[in-house]
C-alpha cells in the first residue's frame, strides 16, 4: 500500500511524496507527534536537507550559529533561519548567553538519531 501525501506550501505550490506504508510505519519513535514533526521538518518541506545536516552536527557536539555556519559552509542567516524553525518546533534550543550554544532538546536525541539513520541523507 502506498500513501500519497499532498503538502501545500504558501497556497501556491503542491508537492507530492509517495511513500510505501512499510517505509514510514517501519520506524518506531517514542512519540508519534515527534515522528510527524521530524518527517515534515526534514523530509517533506523545503530546507529539510539543511535542517537534517544541522541536526547531524548538533548530535556530535553543541555549537553556536557561527560555528555551524563555518562547519556546514552555509550563510549565517541561513543557519539562523533553520534554527528558528527547529526551535519553534521544540527540536533544539539555544543557550541564553551571547554566542550561546545550540542543543538538541532533552529526551529526543535518541529518536532524532534513529530518524536520521533511517532516512539517511547527505552530510
C-alpha positions in Angstrom: 0.0 0.0 0.0 1.3 3.5 -0.8 0.5 6.8 0.9 0.2 9.8 -1.2 0.8 12.9 0.9 -0.1 16.3 -0.6 1.6 19.2 1.1 0.6 22.8 0.3 3.3 25.4 0.6 2.2 29.0 0.7 -1.1 28.0 -1.0 0.7 28.1 -4.4 3.0 25.1 -4.5 1.9 21.5 -4.3 4.5 18.9 -3.5 3.6 15.2 -3.6 5.5 12.5 -1.8 4.7 8.9 -2.4 5.9 6.6 0.4 5.4 3.0 0.9 3.4 2.3 4.0 6.2 0.0 5.2 8.9 2.6 5.0 7.0 5.2 7.1 5.4 2.8 9.5 8.6 0.8 10.0 10.4 3.4 12.0 9.3 3.4 15.7 9.8 6.5 17.8 8.5 7.0 21.3 6.3 10.0 20.3 4.1 9.7 17.2 3.8 13.5 17.1 7.6 13.9 17.0 7.7 11.4 14.2 5.3 13.5 12.2 7.2 16.7 13.0 10.5 15.3 12.0 9.1 13.9 8.8 7.6 17.4 8.0 10.7 19.3 9.0 13.4 17.1 7.5 11.8 15.2 4.6 8.6 16.9 3.3 9.4 20.6 3.4 11.8 22.9 1.7 15.1 23.2 3.5 14.7 19.8 5.2 18.0 18.6 4.0 19.7 21.6 5.5 17.9 21.1 8.8 19.0 17.4 8.8 22.6 18.5 8.3 22.3 20.9 11.2 20.9 18.2 13.4 23.6 15.7 12.4 26.3 18.2 13.5 24.5 19.0 16.8 24.2 15.3 17.6 28.0 15.2 17.6 28.5 18.4 19.7 26.6 21.5 20.5 27.8 24.6 18.6 26.9 28.2 18.2 25.4 29.7 15.0 28.7 30.9 13.7 30.4 27.6 14.2 27.6 25.8 12.5 27.8 28.3 9.6 31.5 27.6 9.1 31.2 23.8 9.6 28.5 23.4 7.1 29.8 26.2 4.7 26.4 27.9 4.8 25.4 31.5 5.2 24.9 32.7 8.8 21.4 33.9 8.0 20.5 30.5 6.5 21.6 28.8 9.7 19.7 31.3 11.8 16.5 30.7 9.8 16.7 26.9 10.0 17.5 27.0 13.7 14.5 29.3 14.3 12.3 26.7 12.5 13.7 23.9 14.6 13.3 26.0 17.8 9.7 26.8 17.0 9.0 23.1 16.7 10.8 22.3 20.0 13.6 20.3 18.4 16.5 22.5 19.5 17.1 25.3 22.0 19.8 28.0 22.3 21.7 29.0 25.3 20.7 32.5 26.5 24.2 33.9 26.5 25.7 35.9 23.6 27.1 33.4 21.1 25.3 30.7 23.0 25.4 27.1 22.0 22.6 25.3 20.3 21.5 22.0 21.8 19.0 19.3 20.8 16.1 19.2 23.3 16.4 16.8 26.2 14.8 13.4 25.8 14.5 13.4 22.0 18.2 12.8 21.0 17.7 9.0 20.5 14.6 9.5 18.4 16.4 12.1 16.2 19.4 9.8 15.7 17.0 6.9 14.8 15.1 9.0 12.4 18.2 10.4 10.7 19.8 6.9 10.4 16.6 5.5 8.9 16.0 8.3 6.3 19.7 8.8 5.7 20.7 11.9 3.8 23.9 13.6 2.8 26.4 15.1 5.2 
